[in-house]
Amino acid sequence: MKKAAEFFETPIDLRGRLLVLVGALLLVPSFLFPLWRMTLYSNQFPEGLVLNIYSYKLEGGRTAYRDDLKEINALNHYIGMRPLVEEDFTEFKWIPFVIGGVVLLALRVVILGTMSKLVDLFVLFTYFGMFSLWSFYRKLFLYGHELDPTAAVKVDVFTPPLFGHQTLANFEVYSYPAVGSYFMASVALLFIVGMWVSRKTALKRATSIW
């Protein structure tokens, strides 16, 4: 208990605070770049239909003659899947809010500079990331299992892939994290490194005193 208390009371050194600050700044691109990307290939669409999922919107790939999101929704209609519309994604309402809260808490760590505050921030951010993935998977499950029984084309219920590749009817579906997710993963890594360098500095100071 004493060692745990000492750890949580450890001050965050200058390098650690800078790492936390950089981590907070790296959350900004999560609004500018998609968090996830799904691509559907078939003989009809050999170049692929692209769906980009941002923290606040859905966006299909676009060409001069096609909007991929509209094409995907047209295909979904034939198998009885409800259309992909932003209004159904409640995550778009709270994810930007949570990201903004994390930025504010990161600035709090930079100012107050104690290990307990940084650990709290890391745990909160990790929980946010895991819950977001679960929410995304649940959404995929519901879309693939709540099919209209009167649809023109009958297919078995399914769950689109959260990560990786899956064959669905005559489509090859690929789903992977996009640029925004890599920025968010780097934020968690910077928080961990900030804890490590600050703890290392504290141990060196304690050794030099003795």
Phi, psi and omega per residue, in radians:
M1 nan -0.670 -3.127
K2 -1.138 -0.745 -3.141
K3 -1.139 -0.669 3.114
A4 -1.121 -0.734 3.128
A5 -1.110 -0.715 3.119
E6 -1.105 -0.695 3.135
F7 -1.081 -0.849 -3.085
F8 -1.191 -0.407 3.115
E9 -1.546 -0.063 -3.130
T10 -1.075 2.266 3.106
P11 -1.302 2.562 3.060
I12 -1.432 2.152 -3.110
D13 -1.362 3.128 -3.046
L14 -1.060 -0.739 3.137
R15 -1.097 -0.729 3.126
G16 -1.086 -0.730 3.137
R17 -1.143 -0.666 3.110
L18 -1.143 -0.672 3.112
L19 -1.123 -0.711 3.096
V20 -1.135 -0.708 3.122
L21 -1.119 -0.751 3.094
V22 -1.085 -0.704 3.100
G23 -1.040 -0.736 3.111
A24 -1.087 -0.705 -3.140
L25 -1.184 -0.543 -3.132
L26 -1.263 -0.206 3.063
L27 -1.302 -0.381 -3.132
V28 -1.038 -0.785 3.136
P29 -1.082 -0.289 3.116
S30 -1.139 -0.308 3.038
F31 -1.529 -0.395 -3.034
L32 -1.620 -0.464 -3.076
F33 -2.088 2.659 3.111
P34 -1.138 2.583 3.088
L35 -1.502 -0.541 -3.081
W36 -2.516 2.660 3.120
R37 -2.398 2.269 3.036
M38 -2.030 2.370 -3.140
T39 -2.252 2.296 -3.113
L40 -2.008 2.186 3.132
Y41 -2.013 2.502 3.021
S42 -2.740 3.072 3.089
N43 -1.095 -0.563 3.135
Q44 -1.283 -0.539 -3.123
F45 -2.264 1.236 -3.092
P46 -1.125 -0.435 3.122
E47 -1.445 -0.208 3.056
G48 1.626 2.501 2.983
L49 -1.750 2.239 -3.015
V50 -1.927 2.329 3.025
L51 -2.146 2.023 3.083
N52 -1.739 2.286 -3.126
I53 -1.960 1.978 3.112
Y54 -1.630 3.125 3.103
S55 -1.269 -0.222 -3.056
Y56 -2.437 0.017 -3.112
K57 -2.807 2.864 2.962
L58 -1.820 2.494 3.120
E59 -2.564 2.186 3.074
G60 -1.539 2.750 3.031
G61 -1.115 2.618 -3.075
R62 -2.250 2.471 2.963
T63 -2.254 -3.101 -3.113
A64 -1.137 -0.402 -3.048
Y65 -2.149 0.126 -3.035
R66 -2.698 2.463 2.957
D67 -1.932 1.980 -3.027
D68 -1.070 -0.597 -3.139
L69 -1.127 -0.694 3.099
K70 -1.150 -0.684 3.110
E71 -1.129 -0.741 3.135
I72 -1.108 -0.748 3.127
N73 -1.158 -0.596 3.087
A74 -1.141 -0.738 3.102
L75 -1.154 -0.716 3.124
N76 -1.071 -0.593 -3.123
H77 -1.070 -0.664 -3.100
Y78 -1.155 -0.521 -3.122
I79 -1.735 0.076 3.062
G80 1.521 0.221 3.090
M81 -1.497 2.384 -3.134
R82 -1.184 2.665 -3.066
P83 -1.144 2.622 3.068
L84 -1.422 1.899 3.133
V85 -2.274 2.549 -3.054
E86 -1.101 -0.489 -3.111
E87 -1.102 -0.444 -3.134
D88 -1.410 -0.218 -3.093
F89 -1.733 1.561 3.117
T90 -1.110 -0.363 3.118
E91 -1.019 -0.539 -3.125
F92 -1.140 -0.325 3.140
K93 -1.489 -0.655 -3.036
W94 -1.782 -0.386 -3.129
I95 -1.083 -0.845 3.096
P96 -1.048 -0.638 3.120
F97 -1.107 -0.776 -3.135
V98 -1.155 -0.724 3.126
I99 -1.057 -0.752 3.082
G100 -1.063 -0.688 3.097
G101 -1.121 -0.679 3.108
V102 -1.108 -0.711 3.103
V103 -1.047 -0.780 3.134
L104 -1.117 -0.717 3.119
L105 -1.174 -0.600 3.085
A106 -1.128 -0.712 3.089
L107 -1.134 -0.585 3.075
R108 -1.102 -0.720 3.097
V109 -1.108 -0.742 -3.139
V110 -1.048 -0.657 -3.084
I111 -1.410 -0.855 -3.078
L112 -1.405 -0.652 2.955
G113 1.094 0.847 3.011
T114 -2.116 2.635 -3.089
M115 -1.060 -0.634 -3.129
S116 -1.052 -0.685 3.134
K117 -1.170 -0.665 -3.137
L118 -1.244 -0.672 3.089
V119 -1.106 -0.763 3.087
D120 -1.010 -0.759 -3.136
L121 -1.114 -0.774 -3.127
F122 -1.110 -0.766 3.141
V123 -1.108 -0.770 3.126
L124 -1.085 -0.770 -3.110
F125 -1.163 -0.690 3.109
T126 -1.133 -0.750 3.103
Y127 -1.085 -0.737 3.110
F128 -1.033 -0.770 -3.141
G129 -1.130 -0.775 -3.128
M130 -1.172 -0.723 3.129
F131 -1.142 -0.671 3.124
S132 -1.102 -0.721 3.104
L133 -1.121 -0.750 3.109
W134 -1.082 -0.750 -3.135
S135 -1.104 -0.689 3.110
F136 -1.134 -0.783 3.136
Y137 -1.101 -0.743 3.124
R138 -1.061 -0.685 3.114
K139 -1.120 -0.742 3.096
L140 -1.081 -0.746 3.133
F141 -1.041 -0.814 -3.101
L142 -1.146 -0.703 3.136
Y143 -1.095 -0.656 -3.094
G144 -1.496 -0.221 -3.106
H145 -1.910 -0.320 3.126
E146 -1.748 1.170 -3.096
L147 -1.601 2.573 3.115
D148 -1.277 2.074 -3.112
P149 -1.160 -0.258 -3.140
T150 -1.672 0.199 -3.098
A151 -1.091 2.700 -3.111
A152 -1.143 -0.647 -3.116
V153 -1.974 2.184 -3.132
K154 -1.591 2.202 3.057
V155 -2.349 2.697 3.059
D156 -1.222 2.650 3.083
V157 -1.051 2.663 -3.066
F158 -2.712 2.945 3.023
T159 -2.170 1.994 3.075
P160 -0.981 2.614 -3.071
P161 -1.188 2.374 3.003
L162 -1.350 -0.698 -3.109
F163 -2.538 2.184 3.087
G164 1.909 -2.631 -3.013
H165 -2.125 2.554 3.072
Q166 -2.672 2.491 3.068
T167 -1.656 2.121 3.125
L168 -2.161 1.928 -3.062
A169 0.980 -2.153 3.136
N170 -1.726 0.326 -3.133
F171 -1.956 2.512 2.973
E172 -1.817 2.043 -3.030
V173 -1.891 2.265 3.102
Y174 -2.117 2.309 -3.104
S175 -2.340 2.139 -3.087
Y176 -2.553 2.726 3.026
P177 -1.060 2.539 3.086
A178 -1.840 -3.016 -2.992
V179 -0.954 -0.751 -3.099
G180 -1.031 -0.639 3.134
S181 -1.191 -0.603 3.111
Y182 -1.187 -0.616 3.039
F183 -1.090 -0.741 -3.125
M184 -1.172 -0.666 3.095
A185 -1.122 -0.649 3.120
S186 -1.162 -0.501 3.097
V187 -1.113 -0.842 3.113
A188 -1.038 -0.701 3.128
L189 -1.114 -0.726 3.125
L190 -1.121 -0.641 3.087
F191 -1.098 -0.729 3.126
I192 -1.132 -0.794 3.128
V193 -1.098 -0.661 3.093
G194 -1.047 -0.719 3.084
M195 -1.135 -0.741 -3.065
W196 -1.142 -0.842 -3.093
V197 -1.178 -0.606 3.136
S198 -1.212 -0.711 3.092
R199 -1.130 -0.710 3.128
K200 -1.097 -0.733 3.105
T201 -1.092 -0.756 -3.141
A202 -1.098 -0.698 3.138
L203 -1.174 -0.677 3.108
K204 -1.101 -0.737 3.131
R205 -1.125 -0.723 3.139
A206 -1.131 -0.681 3.123
T207 -1.167 -0.709 -3.123
S208 -1.159 -0.560 3.130
I209 -1.169 -0.716 -3.140
W210 -1.378 nan nan
